[in-house]
Amino acid sequence: MSETLRENMEAKDDNLSYEDFTSEVLEDYRIANISRQLSILGRKEVLTGKAKFGIFGDGKEIAQIAMAKSFKKGDWRSGYYRDQTFMLAAGMLTPEEFFAQLFGETQLDKNPANGGRLMNNHYASRSLNKDGSWKNLTEQKNSSADISPTAGQMPRLLGLAYASKLFRENNELHQFTNFSVKGNEVAFGTIGDSSTSEGHFWETINAAGVLKVPMAMSVWDDGWGISVPNKYQTTKQNISEVLKGFEQDENGDGYLIYKAKGWDYPALCKMYAEGVELCRRDHVPVLFHVIEMTQPLGHSTSGSHERYKSKERLEWESDFDPIKKMREWILSMEIIESGKLDEIEKEAIDVVKKARQIAWKSFTDPIKKERDELITLVENAGCNCKKTDRINRITSGLKKVIHPVRKDNVSAAKKILRHICSTCESFKPLKSQLQVWLKSTIDENHERYSSHLYSETELKVSNIKPVAPIYNENSKTVNGREVLRDNFEKLFMKYPLLLTFGEDTGFIGGVNQSLEGMQEKFGELRVTDTGIREATILGQGIGLALRGLRPIAEVQYFDYLLYALQTMSDDLATMQYRTKGGQKSPVIIRTRGHRLEGIWHSGSPLSMVINSIRGVHVCVPRNMTVAAGLYNSLLESDEPALVIEPLNGYRLKEKMPENLGEFKTALGVPEVLNEGNDITLVTYGSCVRIAEDAVKQLKDFNISVELIDVQTLLPFDVNQRILESVKKTNRIVFFDEDVPGGATAFMMQKVLEDQKAYFYLDSEPRTITAKDHRPAYGTDGDYFSNPNAEDVFEVIYDIMRESNPGKFPSIYTE
């Protein structure tokens, strides 16, 4: 054995025999070749029209194999769309599953990552059983669900790593052995070098260094970001050089930073073995910068890299192809002769071709069967009317589709139904049968493509029964913040997995003192301050919730939530949907907003949020008792939510409930605060107090207003209580302080269109909103920017005057 070969064996494992070593090397070479062939054939499947789009991990094979050697059961991945080789090497992906995902297979047993919800190379392990209960996450290798937006995987990576710190350092969590083995799990992150330019990358890198968490971050550096070279992406064209200020100092603070070449198999194996072991043992974040990587097939199937790479660069990429270099190394080490390597390469081609055939047959056979059933159904009917020719043309066209998709079948069925003669007796059975077929097919496709936006388990929030707050003659009247604080104390005693963190959340107990004294009672690991970094505060929560903890992630003000909106929209809101119920992240985002003076503490851009985070519940309590009831309900459910506390309500007086931690506010159930007969007024949050003032003013003019607080916008009035009110009053006004066309338009659509309330209206429905701009500063700025009680009075009075001008004469105009 050569001295060089001996050194390579020792770098991998001191106890590894020569036979085991060579076997492992050849298995790695086999996986690398299978992965490359998947990329090559996958690209062909797209270009020949069998798949819609392809993005692959060619050129990244050897580094990912080296990384996978250190990935153990219980560990987590938060990666991006180049990681197919890692998934193969870690045993979390088969070639058949690769093609199933590429084709958009919806059967979970064939495409377990996402059931056809995501394009190829987007991976996820299944953390949940069919009933929504947790699997034992320590007995499987775990991948959080990928998303496409560049660096979007970074915020959640922080939370996945931070969970290990909590499971190690908080002894009370050691009992939860299905989630962690005392925090010995590493969170692996991967990213392309150009995406390190994104803010999410830098925020996460900084936060992980501050928190000292076991995060193993790999940067795949092939010198380009699509067509843009590194010189336009990164200072000094070298991310590890730029990050040297983050490198570990003599106090142990900071990162371990490693660098290796993407084609150097032994160096990569040694680097990952050493770095990940230190990461796991010492909970120190590690950065692996893998340079001189290649991308032989280009960025994706959308174009060719020959358009922007020079001839010299393309020649270099060919010479330094990592699989080619690994073959050269194997031969130079005399591990095996070239003929055996040729056999491995041929075998890889055969494996991939067979996998493609299996996946394609599995994908297409059910669709073809569905098509044939439809055609048989139609052809068995007979009719001599002229419309038969049109139907025949549709069925004939459907037969000619070589590779039908479900769209072809449903589209044809709908067109056939249009042309069935309504008077022909021989066609009447067909119409009925076809209607049944179409309804059944659409229902099946709803399950395939539209299910699991929210939880579909017994723990879904709609199953949580409401419990009223209990009061007695001795119930104290306190500031609203005290209701929240004392309720949180009960929750922290009740749920050992519960924790909260955010800006000023810990030591001072929150800017509004609603967590006063909680850190002292429950410790810094459960009630924690963070830096000013909203995106990773949310990401911290997402990752923790993926690992079984129950985080309340606090963003100080609603306006600042916009820093985290991309993560909230692309990652959290789609989590259950894009995994088809395979993963859940029931994080609660706690913030406060509405009705403070000034542009950036007004906190009312609700439409911006509710229309971008479907999949997350949006709660808008009017006071702290309602807010506490919402938290109590949400913590019994398995769904994520945003709770926007009314900013001006912390020091308003409320009665202290006797059943703290137990009373529950139902989501999607409005509360009627004032019964009336003339008009319905619908609002929420801080606007409720303004509406109550207006209701009193209108009562002096003999106008009876039914005031309804919706309490949550998502879900919205699930029992159609507002409709019942409109049936009585025949008039409705929607009131909030979002922009015109914002949340009031959302509520109007829900009530008039979904609930069909327009049938019962005698007057034009109206909205009362803020101006198009953010509120100006000061009391007067607020008064003239946001709607006020006088505005509400005027709109409602004008509606009533329109119906009875004699009773309600003009006040403001002639």
VOGU-3710 file (C-alpha; in Angstrom, 3 decimals, decimal comma):
1> msetlrenme> 0,000/0,000/0,000  1,353/3,419/-0,953  2,055/5,942/1,797  -0,392/8,398/0,222  -3,171/5,803/0,265  -2,415/4,988/3,906  -2,713/8,681/4,796  -6,078/8,865/3,054  -7,343/5,856/4,987  -6,247/7,376/8,256
11> akddnlsyed> -7,936/10,641/7,367  -11,231/8,772/7,013  -11,120/6,346/9,943  -8,257/4,938/11,990  -10,124/1,631/12,403  -11,055/1,176/8,749  -9,599/-1,907/7,034  -8,150/-1,664/3,552  -11,035/-3,709/2,161  -13,662/-1,552/3,852
21> ftsevledyr> -11,882/1,583/2,720  -11,761/0,551/-0,934  -15,368/-0,618/-0,779  -16,460/2,749/0,589  -14,500/4,678/-2,018  -16,026/2,650/-4,856  -19,520/3,042/-3,407  -18,957/6,798/-3,309  -17,836/6,702/-6,919  -20,941/4,724/-7,834
31> ianisrqlsi> -23,245/7,262/-6,137  -21,454/10,154/-7,832  -21,982/8,580/-11,245  -25,625/7,762/-10,550  -26,219/11,349/-9,506  -24,532/12,707/-12,622  -26,584/10,441/-14,842  -29,741/11,581/-13,069  -28,822/15,152/-13,991  -28,108/14,245/-17,605
41> lgrkevltgk> -31,225/12,159/-18,173  -33,354/14,511/-16,096  -32,356/17,370/-18,365  -33,348/15,311/-21,407  -36,750/14,577/-19,883  -37,404/18,304/-19,605  -36,129/19,168/-23,066  -38,301/16,432/-24,625  -41,389/17,719/-22,829  -41,963/14,991/-20,251
51> akfgifgdgk> -41,173/17,356/-17,368  -41,742/21,081/-17,007  -38,449/22,343/-15,569  -35,199/20,951/-14,291  -32,473/22,181/-11,986  -29,748/19,763/-10,984  -26,712/19,153/-8,776  -24,135/18,263/-11,426  -20,606/19,304/-10,497  -21,374/19,203/-6,760
61> eiaqiamaks> -21,268/15,416/-6,387  -18,006/14,726/-4,558  -18,300/17,423/-1,905  -21,851/16,370/-1,096  -20,831/12,739/-0,730  -18,100/13,778/1,691  -20,580/15,865/3,678  -23,139/13,046/3,816  -20,628/10,803/5,614  -20,978/12,981/8,716
71> fkkgdwrsgy> -24,784/13,287/8,531  -26,305/11,068/11,231  -29,751/10,053/12,376  -31,385/12,950/14,198  -29,461/15,540/12,173  -31,260/18,108/10,016  -30,644/19,572/6,600  -31,746/23,011/5,389  -30,445/23,175/1,867  -31,100/24,305/-1,641
81> yrdqtfmlaa> -31,842/22,907/-5,061  -28,396/21,446/-5,867  -28,333/18,791/-3,140  -29,482/15,650/-4,944  -26,147/13,863/-4,422  -26,206/14,568/-0,709  -29,730/13,164/-0,468  -28,692/10,053/-2,413  -25,552/9,537/-0,340  -27,445/10,053/2,921
91> gmltpeeffa> -29,961/7,377/1,900  -32,829/9,887/1,814  -33,519/9,724/-1,937  -33,760/6,975/-4,547  -33,327/7,421/-8,298  -36,998/6,495/-8,740  -38,027/9,263/-6,324  -35,800/11,707/-8,188  -37,741/11,131/-11,408  -41,095/10,997/-9,619
101> qlfgetqldk> -40,452/14,482/-8,327  -39,289/15,662/-11,750  -42,532/14,434/-13,350  -44,736/15,887/-10,597  -45,887/12,561/-9,177  -48,660/13,093/-6,597  -48,564/9,680/-4,898  -46,756/10,098/-1,586  -45,356/6,581/-1,626  -43,634/7,446/-4,911
111> npanggrlmn> -42,794/11,102/-4,148  -42,629/11,337/-0,332  -40,909/14,726/-0,266  -43,871/16,750/-1,437  -46,464/14,728/-3,344  -46,108/16,825/-6,474  -46,263/20,210/-4,780  -42,701/21,288/-5,621  -40,444/21,179/-8,657  -37,484/18,832/-8,728
121> nhyasrslnk> -34,548/18,897/-6,324  -36,683/20,291/-3,502  -36,561/17,798/-0,672  -38,220/17,097/2,647  -38,318/14,156/5,003  -41,639/13,218/6,588  -41,684/14,187/10,242  -45,302/13,257/10,873  -47,413/10,146/10,881  -50,656/10,141/8,904
131> dgswknlteq> -52,602/11,331/11,942  -50,262/14,310/12,362  -48,420/12,889/15,374  -44,651/13,161/15,507  -42,385/10,397/14,343  -39,254/9,715/16,351  -37,018/12,299/14,718  -33,901/10,912/16,366  -34,292/7,600/14,528  -34,297/9,101/11,060
141> knssadispt> -32,271/11,547/9,011  -34,207/14,772/8,577  -34,480/17,360/5,841  -36,549/20,484/6,318  -38,696/21,309/3,306  -36,809/23,202/0,599  -37,911/26,459/-0,983  -36,599/28,110/-4,142  -36,019/31,758/-3,094  -32,278/32,160/-2,761
151> agqmprllgl> -31,041/32,135/0,852  -34,636/31,469/1,960  -33,410/28,308/3,672  -31,144/30,261/6,003  -33,501/31,662/8,705  -35,026/28,277/9,515  -31,515/26,743/9,628  -30,800/28,922/12,639  -33,790/27,506/14,501  -32,920/23,926/13,597
161> ayasklfren> -29,447/24,414/15,101  -30,690/26,422/18,082  -32,998/23,556/19,039  -29,954/21,376/19,729  -28,596/24,015/22,102  -31,890/24,080/24,011  -32,214/20,303/24,123  -28,680/20,049/25,495  -28,691/22,892/28,016  -32,257/22,707/29,339
171> nelhqftnfs> -32,433/19,585/31,502  -36,238/19,696/31,505  -36,154/18,871/27,778  -34,092/15,697/28,130  -37,329/13,726/28,540  -38,336/14,424/24,923  -36,192/11,686/23,440  -38,231/11,510/20,226  -37,037/15,026/19,343  -33,396/15,014/20,433
181> vkgnevafgt> -30,669/13,022/22,139  -29,568/15,747/24,546  -28,822/18,157/21,711  -26,242/16,057/19,882  -27,768/16,835/16,476  -26,152/19,067/13,861  -28,079/21,300/11,468  -26,491/21,174/8,001  -26,972/24,144/5,708  -26,069/24,455/2,047
191> igdsstsegh> -26,090/27,455/-0,257  -24,670/28,564/-3,577  -21,869/31,097/-3,350  -23,754/33,863/-5,153  -26,687/33,550/-2,747  -24,399/34,521/0,118  -25,002/38,069/-1,125  -28,531/37,883/0,304  -29,343/39,546/3,608  -30,826/36,341/5,019
201> fwetinaagv> -27,408/34,696/4,763  -25,620/37,443/6,686  -28,306/37,763/9,330  -28,243/34,019/9,934  -24,452/33,801/10,009  -24,315/36,577/12,599  -27,099/35,129/14,750  -25,620/31,615/14,738  -22,282/33,014/15,873  -23,938/34,927/18,694
211> lkvpmamsvw> -26,005/31,938/19,824  -23,108/29,422/19,449  -25,179/26,704/17,829  -24,178/23,493/16,002  -24,671/24,745/12,461  -22,552/23,223/9,680  -22,778/25,634/6,762  -21,499/24,620/3,322  -21,041/27,120/0,509  -20,839/25,564/-2,961
221> ddgwgisvpn> -18,639/27,940/-4,971  -18,599/27,389/-8,731  -17,701/30,998/-9,472  -21,046/32,088/-10,915  -24,589/33,115/-10,062  -26,371/32,065/-13,256  -24,537/34,355/-15,708  -23,015/36,744/-13,156  -19,445/35,953/-11,993  -18,168/36,208/-8,430
231> kyqttkqnis> -16,551/39,595/-8,942  -20,049/41,095/-8,996  -21,276/38,958/-6,116  -18,768/38,932/-3,277  -16,153/41,272/-1,876  -12,704/39,881/-2,730  -14,572/37,197/-4,717  -14,099/34,941/-1,705  -16,762/34,407/0,953  -14,466/32,645/3,458
241> evlkgfeqde> -11,967/35,481/3,190  -14,700/38,023/3,839  -15,922/36,010/6,832  -12,530/35,870/8,554  -13,773/38,385/11,079  -16,214/35,702/12,212  -13,428/33,163/12,765  -13,077/31,664/16,234  -10,904/33,625/18,652  -8,947/32,583/21,727
251> ngdgyliyka> -12,136/32,759/23,821  -13,871/30,229/21,617  -16,236/32,793/20,112  -16,971/32,619/16,409  -16,802/30,115/13,582  -14,470/27,369/12,539  -13,789/28,081/8,872  -12,625/25,396/6,460  -11,800/25,545/2,786  -11,336/22,759/0,243
261> kgwdypalck> -11,578/22,154/-3,472  -14,723/20,569/-4,810  -12,830/17,939/-6,785  -10,441/16,853/-3,998  -12,147/13,775/-2,560  -9,697/12,898/0,260  -9,373/16,508/1,411  -13,155/16,938/1,451  -13,653/13,751/3,466  -11,076/14,857/6,003
271> myaegvelcr> -12,470/18,396/6,228  -16,056/17,318/6,877  -15,133/14,562/9,320  -13,118/16,987/11,441  -15,364/20,023/11,171  -18,674/18,303/11,800  -17,304/16,369/14,764  -16,218/19,613/16,443  -19,541/21,204/15,542  -21,437/18,315/17,137
281> rdhvpvlfhv> -19,256/17,992/20,218  -18,624/21,627/21,088  -21,697/23,311/19,590  -19,574/25,633/17,536  -20,815/26,870/14,139  -18,682/25,798/11,197  -18,376/27,216/7,694  -17,180/24,986/4,860  -16,195/26,939/1,759  -15,958/24,495/-1,147
291> iemtqplghs> -14,234/26,163/-4,080  -13,360/25,205/-7,665  -16,692/23,516/-8,197  -18,166/23,031/-11,654  -21,604/23,044/-13,226  -21,245/21,017/-16,450  -24,923/21,188/-17,485  -25,363/24,875/-16,741  -27,686/26,592/-14,295  -30,939/24,881/-15,312
301> tsgsheryks> -32,916/23,680/-18,310  -33,828/27,291/-19,067  -30,550/28,032/-20,822  -26,965/27,141/-21,648  -23,897/28,290/-19,758  -21,957/28,386/-23,021  -23,616/31,785/-23,558  -21,665/33,456/-20,782  -18,623/31,305/-19,958  -15,409/31,651/-21,913
311> kerlewesdf> -13,831/28,814/-23,855  -10,986/28,692/-21,319  -13,426/28,432/-18,420  -15,388/25,656/-20,084  -12,154/23,739/-20,759  -11,124/24,137/-17,126  -14,505/22,854/-15,944  -14,086/19,821/-18,161  -10,590/19,129/-16,849  -11,620/19,600/-13,224
321> dpikkmrewi> -14,926/17,822/-13,333  -15,051/16,311/-9,800  -16,035/12,828/-10,952  -13,233/12,817/-13,512  -10,769/13,953/-10,843  -11,994/11,284/-8,422  -11,449/8,638/-11,102  -7,906/9,918/-11,635  -7,270/9,790/-7,897  -8,600/6,227/-7,570
331> lsmeiiesgk> -6,333/5,081/-10,385  -3,326/6,939/-9,015  -3,858/5,250/-5,645  -4,097/1,885/-7,380  -7,345/1,118/-5,584  -8,826/-0,624/-8,632  -8,122/-0,917/-12,337  -9,798/1,292/-14,911  -11,953/-1,500/-16,310  -13,787/-1,853/-13,011
341> ldeiekeaid> -14,458/1,871/-12,967  -15,846/1,605/-16,488  -18,241/-1,062/-15,218  -19,379/1,182/-12,363  -20,024/4,005/-14,800  -22,020/1,746/-17,140  -23,978/0,344/-14,217  -24,886/3,887/-13,158  -26,354/4,581/-16,602  -28,407/1,381/-16,417
351> vvkkarqiaw> -29,660/2,124/-12,900  -30,819/5,588/-13,889  -32,514/4,454/-17,109  -34,408/1,765/-15,222  -35,417/4,218/-12,491  -36,707/6,620/-15,117  -38,808/3,878/-16,746  -40,326/2,814/-13,413  -41,131/6,381/-12,378  -42,576/7,317/-15,785
361> ksftdpikke> -44,823/4,254/-15,891  -46,001/4,871/-12,347  -46,768/8,490/-13,187  -48,480/8,010/-16,545  -50,448/4,770/-16,111  -53,115/6,177/-13,723  -53,616/9,216/-15,958  -53,971/7,083/-19,087  -56,399/4,818/-17,251  -58,438/7,868/-16,263
371> rdelitlven> -58,421/9,065/-19,872  -59,498/5,666/-21,219  -62,370/5,497/-18,719  -63,556/8,923/-19,843  -63,385/8,003/-23,539  -65,204/4,695/-22,962  -67,899/6,491/-21,008  -68,496/8,893/-23,874  -68,242/6,391/-26,725  -70,770/4,027/-25,163
381> agcnckktdr> -73,467/6,658/-25,609  -75,215/7,087/-28,956  -76,937/10,038/-30,551  -77,642/11,246/-34,066  -77,835/14,947/-33,329  -75,340/17,334/-34,905  -73,491/17,930/-31,646  -72,102/14,380/-31,740  -69,472/15,383/-34,291  -68,106/17,991/-31,906
391> inritsglkk> -67,911/15,450/-29,103  -66,174/12,973/-31,403  -63,574/15,573/-32,299  -62,858/16,189/-28,598  -62,507/12,480/-27,765  -60,439/11,887/-30,899  -58,105/14,712/-29,932  -57,761/13,318/-26,421  -56,837/9,897/-27,792  -54,007/11,434/-29,819
401> vihpvrkdnv> -52,288/13,030/-26,818  -49,146/10,941/-26,436  -48,401/11,899/-22,842  -51,678/13,093/-21,320  -51,834/14,950/-18,022  -54,889/15,346/-15,827  -55,540/18,776/-17,279  -56,189/17,141/-20,671  -58,769/14,771/-19,185  -60,680/17,335/-17,141
411> saakkilrhi> -60,598/19,952/-19,872  -62,000/17,457/-22,391  -64,747/16,335/-20,000  -65,884/19,909/-19,431  -65,971/20,633/-23,164  -67,914/17,428/-23,868  -70,517/18,375/-21,265  -71,114/21,666/-23,082  -72,033/19,798/-26,280  -74,280/17,071/-24,899
421> cstcesfkpl> -77,767/17,539/-26,340  -80,218/18,451/-23,595  -83,206/16,875/-25,403  -81,756/13,619/-26,705  -82,923/10,691/-24,535  -79,922/8,537/-25,441  -77,535/11,197/-24,153  -79,249/11,924/-20,819  -77,528/9,015/-19,000  -74,181/10,194/-20,369
431> ksqlqvwlks> -74,673/13,703/-19,039  -75,468/12,392/-15,592  -72,571/9,908/-15,636  -70,161/12,509/-16,918  -71,196/14,984/-14,219  -70,520/12,324/-11,593  -67,158/11,476/-13,200  -66,148/15,140/-13,345  -67,097/15,865/-9,729  -65,237/12,797/-8,501
441> tidenherys> -62,149/13,720/-10,535  -62,154/17,332/-9,356  -62,497/16,176/-5,737  -59,545/13,823/-6,194  -57,492/16,602/-7,732  -58,337/18,909/-4,847  -56,759/16,338/-2,543  -53,798/16,022/-4,897  -53,103/19,696/-5,407  -54,977/21,836/-2,843
451> shlysetelk> -55,109/19,940/0,455  -53,138/20,575/3,646  -52,875/24,348/3,468  -53,851/24,123/7,120  -53,740/21,182/9,477  -56,023/18,258/8,695  -55,413/16,469/12,012  -57,471/16,241/15,164  -55,315/19,061/16,535  -56,407/21,613/13,927
461> vsnikpvapi> -57,455/24,841/15,528  -61,080/24,546/14,458  -61,382/21,494/16,734  -60,329/23,441/19,832  -63,468/24,132/21,847  -63,922/27,672/23,197  -63,959/28,218/26,940  -65,256/31,478/28,365  -63,233/33,497/30,887  -64,589/33,018/34,404
471> ynensktvng> -65,134/35,973/36,724  -66,532/36,342/40,214  -67,201/39,159/42,633  -63,577/39,069/43,746  -62,056/39,316/40,238  -59,565/42,173/40,143  -59,532/44,974/37,600  -55,999/45,286/36,264  -54,027/46,686/33,361  -54,428/44,568/30,235
481> revlrdnfek> -50,742/43,662/30,206  -51,187/41,890/33,545  -53,801/39,570/32,070  -51,307/38,576/29,379  -48,421/38,255/31,809  -50,261/36,062/34,291  -51,750/33,969/31,505  -48,292/33,421/30,006  -47,047/32,282/33,402  -49,710/29,580/33,488
491> lfmkyplllt> -48,818/28,503/29,952  -45,109/28,224/30,742  -45,945/26,031/33,716  -48,278/23,912/31,597  -46,094/23,374/28,523  -42,412/22,447/29,108  -41,714/22,773/25,361  -42,925/26,389/25,320  -40,400/29,218/24,983  -40,399/32,801/23,774
501> fgedtgfigg> -37,773/35,149/22,398  -37,487/38,508/20,705  -36,174/42,042/21,004  -36,410/43,159/24,670  -38,466/40,050/25,440  -36,206/38,676/28,181  -34,594/40,811/30,857  -37,093/43,707/30,901  -40,074/41,498/30,120  -41,048/43,155/26,857
511> vnqslegmqe> -41,455/46,800/25,908  -44,976/46,721/27,360  -44,106/44,569/30,385  -46,407/41,724/29,383  -43,611/39,243/30,232  -42,546/41,025/33,411  -40,575/38,698/35,712  -40,895/35,711/33,394  -37,194/35,321/32,649  -36,411/35,258/36,339
521> kfgelrvtdt> -39,022/32,549/36,907  -38,331/30,342/33,879  -34,744/31,089/32,918  -32,952/32,621/29,959  -33,336/29,530/27,789  -37,118/29,869/27,831  -37,570/33,657/27,925  -34,813/35,111/25,816  -33,601/38,385/24,382  -32,455/38,480/20,774
531> gireatilgq> -30,662/40,923/18,566  -32,521/43,204/16,182  -33,016/40,671/13,377  -36,666/40,033/12,523  -36,133/37,561/9,666  -34,103/35,180/11,821  -36,333/35,677/14,856  -39,045/34,148/12,729  -36,622/31,595/11,245  -35,536/30,675/14,752
541> giglalrglr> -39,165/29,940/15,549  -39,754/27,925/12,378  -36,749/25,697/12,974  -37,578/25,149/16,638  -41,165/24,221/15,821  -39,977/21,778/13,136  -38,060/20,004/15,889  -41,027/19,688/18,243  -40,665/22,766/20,434  -43,456/25,340/20,834
551> piaevqyfdy> -41,915/28,770/20,222  -43,550/32,167/20,478  -41,399/34,370/18,267  -41,873/38,026/19,128  -41,439/40,804/16,579  -41,636/44,029/18,509  -43,976/45,964/16,208  -46,217/44,907/13,360  -44,508/47,322/10,976  -41,208/45,511/11,577
561> llyalqtmsd> -42,789/42,213/10,598  -42,245/43,239/6,994  -38,555/42,367/7,453  -39,715/38,775/7,987  -42,630/38,716/5,551  -40,715/36,857/2,835  -39,812/34,075/5,261  -43,324/34,046/6,643  -44,882/33,855/3,180  -42,497/31,533/1,324
571> dlatmqyrtk> -41,523/29,221/4,165  -43,887/29,145/7,143  -47,187/29,664/5,317  -46,479/26,917/2,790  -44,911/24,377/5,152  -47,809/21,955/5,555  -48,995/22,530/1,998  -45,700/21,952/0,208  -45,018/18,771/2,180  -48,623/17,601/1,853
581> ggqkspviir> -48,879/17,221/5,603  -45,410/15,771/6,036  -44,046/18,572/8,210  -45,530/21,176/10,510  -44,153/24,259/12,184  -46,734/25,532/14,684  -44,825/28,669/15,588  -46,785/31,609/17,015  -45,613/35,028/15,855  -46,466/37,598/18,475
591> trghrlegiw> -46,463/41,286/17,644  -48,363/44,485/18,345  -49,767/47,218/16,197  -52,553/49,651/15,352  -53,185/53,174/16,355  -49,940/54,568/17,635  -48,836/57,899/16,295  -46,433/57,936/13,375  -45,676/56,225/10,104  -43,792/53,183/11,449
601> hsgsplsmvi> -45,766/52,356/14,550  -49,235/52,552/13,034  -49,159/48,823/12,332  -52,162/48,349/10,084  -51,039/47,021/6,645  -53,205/43,922/7,148  -54,011/43,322/3,492  -50,296/43,077/2,710  -50,079/40,250/5,222  -53,331/38,314/4,909
611> nsirgvhvcv> -52,946/38,018/1,143  -49,406/36,661/1,355  -49,510/34,226/4,288  -52,456/31,945/3,588  -51,590/28,901/5,659  -50,967/30,994/8,790  -53,862/32,120/10,980  -54,127/35,883/11,530  -55,555/36,958/14,876  -56,553/40,562/15,636
621> prnmtvaagl> -57,758/40,715/19,258  -59,365/43,888/20,586  -57,957/43,498/24,110  -55,538/41,384/26,097  -58,121/38,949/27,447  -59,117/37,985/23,919  -55,419/37,794/23,005  -54,710/35,492/25,956  -57,610/33,266/24,924  -56,178/33,049/21,418
631> ynsllesdep> -52,762/31,990/22,742  -54,458/29,350/24,900  -56,290/27,950/21,878  -53,295/28,033/19,554  -51,034/26,169/21,962  -53,501/23,275/21,987  -53,450/23,144/18,187  -50,738/22,233/15,682  -51,015/25,254/13,376  -48,969/28,455/13,007
641> alvieplngy> -50,483/31,854/13,710  -49,801/35,562/13,824  -51,270/37,419/16,802  -51,363/41,228/16,579  -51,984/42,658/20,025  -53,599/46,128/20,175  -50,751/48,460/20,967  -52,832/50,935/22,935  -54,454/48,294/25,130  -51,729/47,278/27,558
651> rlkekmpenl> -52,677/49,819/30,200  -56,406/49,839/29,646  -58,340/48,213/32,462  -59,661/44,667/32,179  -60,963/42,136/34,662  -58,576/39,338/35,537  -60,097/35,935/34,617  -60,052/33,272/37,291  -59,261/30,463/34,810  -55,987/31,765/33,423
661> gefktalgvp> -54,319/29,437/30,925  -57,570/27,544/30,375  -60,093/29,904/28,773  -59,976/29,791/24,982  -61,012/32,178/22,237  -62,347/30,391/19,169  -60,677/31,351/15,906  -63,009/32,352/13,092  -65,895/33,147/15,428  -66,906/36,842/15,610
671> evlnegndit> -68,331/38,337/18,758  -71,369/40,613/18,766  -70,482/43,442/21,116  -73,644/45,475/20,640  -76,925/44,219/19,260  -78,795/46,493/16,876  -81,455/46,550/14,186  -80,592/49,330/11,730  -77,103/48,569/10,428  -74,222/46,094/10,890
681> lvtygscvri> -70,737/47,462/11,639  -67,860/44,978/11,227  -64,374/45,709/12,576  -61,507/44,321/14,663  -58,497/45,177/16,870  -58,002/48,711/18,101  -60,790/49,952/15,820  -63,289/48,274/18,146  -62,902/51,018/20,770  -63,414/53,693/18,112
691> aedavkqlkd> -66,461/51,829/16,825  -67,899/51,590/20,337  -67,553/55,369/20,695  -69,305/55,880/17,351  -72,099/53,463/18,320  -72,822/55,572/21,411  -72,895/58,763/19,331  -75,275/57,174/16,815  -77,572/55,952/19,567  -78,251/59,605/20,454
701> fnisvelidv> -79,730/59,916/16,940  -81,882/56,801/17,302  -79,653/54,680/15,041  -79,278/51,133/16,333  -75,945/49,573/15,332  -75,058/45,891/15,546  -71,320/45,972/16,289  -69,353/42,833/15,414  -65,698/42,150/16,260  -64,377/39,508/13,846
711> qtllpfdvnq> -61,426/38,672/16,195  -59,550/36,781/13,466  -59,137/37,540/9,762  -57,800/34,085/8,893  -60,035/32,179/9,494  -62,931/34,576/8,927  -66,443/34,091/10,321  -66,651/30,354/9,772  -70,264/30,156/11,029  -71,503/33,119/8,944
721> rilesvkktn> -72,573/35,135/11,966  -72,242/38,377/10,001  -74,724/37,102/7,429  -77,288/36,531/10,158  -76,827/40,116/11,251  -77,284/41,450/7,714  -80,502/39,457/7,348  -81,783/41,495/10,275  -80,351/44,969/9,507  -80,132/44,856/5,669
731> rivffdedvp> -77,172/47,272/5,784  -73,455/46,803/6,425  -70,271/48,832/6,917  -66,739/47,428/7,148  -64,300/49,472/9,207  -60,554/49,276/9,805  -57,416/51,396/9,451  -55,764/49,559/6,556  -55,510/51,306/3,173  -58,567/51,561/0,893
741> ggatafmmqk> -59,113/48,248/-0,865  -57,265/46,454/1,901  -58,639/44,308/4,692  -62,066/45,951/4,446  -62,273/44,775/0,825  -61,248/41,307/1,998  -64,031/41,290/4,605  -66,551/42,628/2,113  -65,732/39,873/-0,370  -66,087/37,241/2,326
751> vledqkayfy> -69,480/38,517/3,462  -71,093/39,662/0,212  -69,722/37,002/-2,138  -68,914/33,951/-0,016  -71,803/34,375/2,424  -74,140/35,764/-0,294  -75,173/38,659/1,951  -75,814/40,899/-1,068  -79,278/39,246/-1,366  -80,332/40,961/1,844
761> ldseprtita> -78,982/44,484/1,330  -81,234/47,507/1,051  -78,340/49,975/0,907  -74,934/50,125/-0,744  -72,270/48,402/1,379  -69,579/50,803/2,524  -66,007/50,657/3,798  -64,287/53,009/6,218  -60,501/52,972/5,947  -57,411/55,032/6,508
771> kdhrpaygtd> -56,012/57,300/3,842  -53,791/55,819/1,112  -50,694/56,896/3,020  -49,262/55,896/6,369  -50,398/58,024/9,325  -48,709/61,358/9,932  -47,095/62,054/13,292  -48,873/63,417/16,348  -52,442/63,353/17,582  -53,674/65,453/14,695
781> gdyfsnpnae> -51,657/63,400/12,208  -53,406/60,313/13,496  -56,845/61,953/13,473  -56,624/63,172/9,893  -54,828/60,077/8,530  -56,789/57,293/10,199  -60,554/56,889/10,479  -62,049/58,193/13,705  -65,353/57,915/15,527  -66,728/60,942/13,701
791> dvfeviydim> -65,935/59,326/10,352  -67,801/56,196/11,399  -70,737/58,275/12,599  -70,871/60,210/9,328  -70,799/57,177/7,024  -73,485/55,311/8,966  -75,635/58,412/9,327  -75,458/59,043/5,557  -76,548/55,451/4,831  -79,535/55,866/7,122
801> resnpgkfps> -80,340/59,295/5,655  -80,421/57,774/2,164  -83,225/55,438/3,250  -85,113/57,985/5,352  -84,085/61,615/4,657  -87,019/62,944/6,622  -85,915/61,244/9,809  -82,219/61,925/9,233  -81,728/65,407/7,767  -78,421/66,524/6,288
811> iyte> -75,826/67,587/8,838  -72,571/68,336/7,021  -73,814/69,352/3,565  -76,971/70,897/2,125
//
